[in-house]
Amino acid sequence: MDLALKPCFGDPLLEVMIFLNEVVQRYPQAISFAPGRPAEMHFDVEASLGKVARYVEHRAAAAGTPAAAVFADLGQYNRTNGIINDLIARQLALDEGIRASPDAIVVTSGCQEGMAILLAGLFDPARDVLLVSDPTYIGITGLARILGIPLVAVPSGPRGLDADDLAAAIRAVESSGRRARAVYDIPDFNNPMGTRMPLAARRALLEVADEQGVLIFEDNPYGMFAYDEGDPLPTLKALDERGVVVYLGSFSKTLFPGLRLGYLVADQEVALAGGRRTLLASELTKVKSLTTVNTSPIVQAVAGGILLDNQGSLAALMQKKLPFYRANRDRMLACLEAELAGVASWNHPEGGFFLTVDLPFAFAGESLESCARDFGVICCPMTFFALAAGREHQIRLSFSYVTPPQIEEGIARLARFVRQRAPAALVPP
Ligand SMILES: Cc1ncc(COP(=O)(O)O)c(C=O)c1O
């Protein structure tokens, strides 16, 4: 059978996620700075599975039912929008200063499903456009391509997305007769850039979104990975008094990605036919019912038990993990300074998993192959994440999934590669 597929399947964007998940197997000898994975030493999967009993005990006591009935319920199809919404609402209040009613939360199979629900539920591809800070996470742009939703790139700088740039992009979309439906961004410890949006820029962004009637999809998997002293910055959702932000949460980095557990906070009021009003989350739950029916109750019980065991917050658990990630970031910055000062430049992320390096030459598919095969280090071209041109000289380095000795050796290998390719004027003999 000659099966013709949609043209989007030829789009290289659709291969990036698979590349990031599989590149390590392709070059087993190489040190990889490519995957945005959390370090397994912090997972404790076996102990986490034991937390299901903690969750069951809590629910049984609250409802006055036998534990066996709660266990049986975990094995059954379950509430479409989730069973741990109250615990997520409490964690958001404690850890992020976000006030959300449990009804405004939809528990999802990873944050990725949250994106799928938003794009499938809120966009009419014939007229609606999704704006994205560029470069950005491939999970949203790749999915938009599959669904045929037009994308418009808004440049993301060292301080993230700029409200004036967003306003100009919205005007351009509207004057072309289309509707700017939403803008997607990762304000905290951005993937891929490692940048963080300052407070004033957050407020300005909220104002523009409100004025223009455009939703903000705030994706925040890295917010709890803050490494530097100083005032914590509120999320856009915590600042959102006008109801313009739909918040995407994930337990993939704070707990572990094998849970495949995330959530949406969609507390906007929407009008139904007949004038009745409801929460956007309730309407999006209809989409969820037709994508994954409900998120695994067993997986939710694992996370629920962990939250209960930690008085509702993930902050104490994070305190145990942060020194590792902070030390890795610092080690990578120190190695870059020792090996590549004057030849390349890079940013100093205040948190998260990634940093951006500016090289004195373009780094594309061929450089990636040669760097991995001949020099034994895997780096991610920034062009993998970019819609607009201009990122050809940048790479994303991940420091979350390597050990300190691997960082030292990996940056030394990268430096050998860069020195070989850099214009001679930059490399002292
Ligand atoms: C920006 C961003 N959003 C979301 C996720 C994770 O999504 P999920 O919860 O589906 O694992 C990641 C993981 O790499 C990410 O970098």
PDBQT file of the ligand as one rigid body, heavy atoms in Angstrom, charges set to zero:
ROOT
HETATM    1  C1  LIG A 501       9.800  23.217  28.538  1.00  0.00    +0.000 C 
HETATM    2  C2  LIG A 501       9.385  21.835  28.881  1.00  0.00    +0.000 A 
HETATM    3  N1  LIG A 501       8.098  21.568  29.091  1.00  0.00    +0.000 NA
HETATM    4  C3  LIG A 501       7.705  20.351  29.489  1.00  0.00    +0.000 A 
HETATM    5  C4  LIG A 501       8.631  19.334  29.674  1.00  0.00    +0.000 A 
HETATM    6  C5  LIG A 501       8.241  17.997  30.243  1.00  0.00    +0.000 C 
HETATM    7  O1  LIG A 501       7.051  17.563  29.903  1.00  0.00    +0.000 OA
HETATM    8  P1  LIG A 501       6.492  16.214  30.507  1.00  0.00    +0.000 P 
HETATM    9  O2  LIG A 501       5.772  16.559  31.775  1.00  0.00    +0.000 OA
HETATM   10  O3  LIG A 501       5.574  15.750  29.432  1.00  0.00    +0.000 OA
HETATM   11  O4  LIG A 501       7.616  15.253  30.760  1.00  0.00    +0.000 OA
HETATM   12  C6  LIG A 501       9.957  19.547  29.411  1.00  0.00    +0.000 A 
HETATM   13  C7  LIG A 501      10.924  18.443  29.501  1.00  0.00    +0.000 C 
HETATM   14  O5  LIG A 501      11.923  18.381  28.876  1.00  0.00    +0.000 OA
HETATM   15  C8  LIG A 501      10.354  20.837  29.033  1.00  0.00    +0.000 A 
HETATM   16  O6  LIG A 501      11.642  21.126  28.847  1.00  0.00    +0.000 OA
ENDROOT
TORSDOF 0
